[in-house]
Amino acid sequence: MQRNSITMSAEGSEDCLYLNVYAKRLDSPKPLPVMVWIYGGGFQIGGASRDLYGPDYFMKHDVILVTFNYRVGALGFLSLKERELNVPGNAGLKDQVQALRWVKENIASFNGDPDNVTLMGESAGAASTHIMMQTEQTRGLFHRAIVQSGSALCAWATEPDKRWAQRLGKELGYLGPLDNEQELLKFLKDTPASKLALHCNAIVTQEEQRDYEIIAFGPVIEPYVGEDCVVPRPQQEQLSNAWGNAVPMIIGGNSFEGLFSYQTTLQDPLHMLSAFEALIPRQVRDVIDQDELNEMVSRLKVAYFGDTERGSMELFECLHILSVKNFWHDIHRTLLARSVYAPATATYLYRFDMDSPHYNHYRILKCGRKVRGVCHADDISYMFYGILSSKLDKATPEYRTIERLIAMWTSFATTGDPNCETIAPVKWDPLRPGGPELCLNIADGLEFIPLPESKQFVVWDSFYTRESLY
């Protein structure tokens, strides 16, 4: 059950925990590698429908593809502190854990290998994949990971405690004491799920909306550790001894992730283009005083504009900064953690840079056809055949990109190495601990190059003096 962002009506059902298993063949000399997909949607929307995530491209290879639903919004992430109520939050993440357990127990019946499972996801699905690498609930349930445009370290992947449940109750007409969680929960349970879904966004203030990172219901640090706890403490505190440090990983993002904020920035330009304080990561802002914040803003202005006097940004200046703030710097932090805590485990870095005028569907939906660049979620069209897809000539750069991307991803799922005949003679090497951040740049052609965003990370790293960088 969720709000449709176009019609603004509630859609779906509480009876939603289903999964899809796609198999090219049910008989083969040995079981096939399994690829499990977690969709994005900011933990607010999404679904595993074939209309969005058709398996066609993956079914050209010898793999099993699994897509599944998980609860989103208040129904997936409402959190209450009273242990007796058993609503600590992260129900949506626990749905993901259960899906992985189902795969472990049942995928052999579909010719899948339960001992060769790759977990992959994009945006909120990427953060979820990374969270699944930290929690003991999933130890041994998957063996490789592909993390696309997100990380458990992203600020938007852990919601601050802003009494969202109480605010939702008040928005819906709850008149009882807000500190009585038992009465509040009873009220919310008696409220139609459609109303819960429709009013989640209404409780986020304009100031919070301007913060770029805050949504009403998403992953939380659970208030107590129950037997099914997924997030017992901050993610950066779990990285050093996470079982997922032994899991080979592909991680990366799109070259202009910040286009994701094109519409929201245009809707409030006077504020958004001068909101320099909001550019400082929330985890950092939460532990510093105003003088320190002012100094960091000055440092940011010098790094990007060469002076401290800049009063506002141009639209695309702002969006390029948001690419780094909301996505790329946290990917970088994840790489730093991997180099220290998982130096012997392969980590492959990519940068998706295929700037098609007509096939980057998410950019077209968000920004129109006059804007160019590779937006957040544009890679999805090159992985799955969906309602916006069209039949492509095999000679087109878009078709070649699909062939290469799926070949690399399925090769990694099969062997742990994304290098394959389809991308030869290009060689994609894993990162060296302490070495430069070299990425496979995926455009019309393939290049193994220094990550172009790396030069910007110095100033962002410098903000983490009190809060741990990784």
Secondary structure, 3 states (H helix, E strand, C coil): CEECCCCCCEECCCCCCCEEEEECCCCCCCCEEEEEEECCCCCCCCCCCCCCCECCCHHHCCCEEEEECCCCHHHHHCCCCCHHHCCCCCHHHHHHHHHHHHHHHHHHHHCEEEEEEEEEEECHHHHHHHHHHHCHHHCCCCCEEEEECCCCCCHHHCCCCCCHHHHHHHHCCCCCCCCCHHHHHHHHHHCCHHHHHHHCHHHCCHHHHCCCCCCCCCCCCCCCCCCCCCCCCCHHHHHHHCHHHHCCEEEEEECCHHHHHHHHHHHCHHHHCCCCHHHCCHHHHCCCCHHHHHHHHHHHHHHHHCCCCCCCCCHHHHHHHHHHHHHHHHHHHHHHHHHHHCCCCCEEEEEECCCCCCCCHHHHHHHCCCCCCCCCCHHHHHCCECCCCCCCCCCCHHHHHHHHHHHHHHHHHHHCCCCCHHHCCCCCCCCCCCCCCEEEEECCCEEEEECHHHHHHHHHHHCCCCCCCC
